[in-house]
Amino acid sequence: MPKNHDLHKVYNEKGELMSPMLPDDVKNFLIDIDGTVCDDVPNEEPERMGTVDPYPDALRILNKWYDEGHIIFFFTSRTEAHREITEYWLNKHGFKYHGILFGKPRGGNYHWIDNHMVRATRFKGNFTELVTKSNDIEVFENGNDE
């Protein structure tokens, strides 16, 4: 993790220590690779993973976020068998990142449940600055969400 990312201690209502948190102005970005920062390349065609071109706007925006001090992790359905070609490709094109998580379940329709705040942004064709909008979301029935 880069400098200036001191994790803050967090305590629950009983005074028990919980998982630490980043400062409010630092985001943990989990970014898909195929179909998000480059054309969609299926795991069944790994020979294309080293030759596909990155989306220029994705490279520019992700590196900007990295330079601003945010955490950039790629979260991909590629498997560990694709690690070498994936790291080669990211480094060849100059992506700045902190790590890669392999083995994301395939098939989409993701629903992430976590005890930390989660924000999801669906990629639909180009990377630009993020803006805040409201939308309907699914929450647990007891209504104790934030």
N, C-alpha and C positions, 0 to 999 in steps of 0.2 A: 504494500500500500504506500502511496506517495506521502511525502512529508505534509504536515499540517492537517492530518486526518486523525486527530486525537479522538478516540472514542469516549463518549461521556458515560459515566456510571448512571444506571437507571434502577429505581427501586419500585416495587409494587406497593399497593395500599397497606400491606402488612409490614413494610419496611425491609422486605427480602430483596436481595440483589437479583436483577434480571439481566438479560443479554444487553451489552452496551450498544449505544447508538451513535451514529455520525452527527456532526453539527447539522442544524436545520438547512443550511445553505449548500450542503454537499449531497449530491444524489448518487445512488447506486444504479447505474444503467445496466440492464441485462438486454443485450442486443442479439437478435437472430442474425444468421449469416445468409443462408440461401433464400433468395426472394426478398431480402431486406437490404443488404449492403451490396448485393450482386444478383445476377439472374439466378433463378432457382435451379440448383443442380442436385438431383437425387443421389442418395448414397449408392445406388446401383450403378452410377456412372462416375466413379472417383477420378478417372482420368481427366475429366473436365474441371475438377476443383482447382487445379493449378493454372488453368489457362483462361478462366472466365474473367471478364473485366469488372472492376468495382464500379459502383455508382458514384460518380464524382461528388455529388452533393452529400452522400453518406460519409465518404472519407473526410470531406471538409468539416461537416458538422460534428462528427464523432471526435475528430482531432481537436476541434475547438473546445468541446466539452471537457476533454482530457486536460487541455491546457488551462482551462478555468478551474481545475482542481476536482472535477467529478471522477467517480470510479467507473471505468468502462470494462465490463465483462461481456464476452460473447457467450451466448447460451444457445447451443446448436443441437439439432438432431443428428448431426454427424457423430460417428462413433469414435472411440479411442483409436481404432485402426486408421482413422483419417487425421490424427493429430499432426503428424509430420507435414503432410501436404497443406493442411489448414494454416499452421504456423508459418510455413514458408510463404504461402500466398499473402497472408496478412502483413508479414514483414516486407515482402517484395513491394507491396503497394504503399507502404508507409503508414499503416494503421497504428495508432498509439492505443495501447490497451493494457490492462492489469492482469487479465487471465481469461481462460476459456473453460466453460463447463460443457462437456460432451454428454450425449445420450439423452437429450430432451425427448420426451415421448413424441412420436410422429402422429400426424393426423389432425392437428389443430384443435379447435374448440376447447382451448385452455381455460381453466378456472382455477386461479391461484388463491389458496387460503393460507393466511399467515397471521401471526400475532402483531406484526408490524404493518404500518401503512403501505399499501401497494397501489400503484397507479399503473394503468395499462394504456398504451397507445398503439393502435393498430396502424401498421405501415400500409399506405395506399399509393405508393408511386414516387414520392420524393421526400427527402429530408429537408426540413426548414426549421426555423426557430419554433419552439413549443409555445402554444398559447393555452390559456385556461378556458375550458368550456364545461358546461354541465350536461349530464346525460343520466338516464336511468341506470341503476346498478342493482344487482342482486345482493341482498344482505341476509344475515341470519334472522329468523323470525322474531327472536326476543328483542330485537331493536337496540342492542347495546353497541352498535357500530358508531364510528365517529363521522 
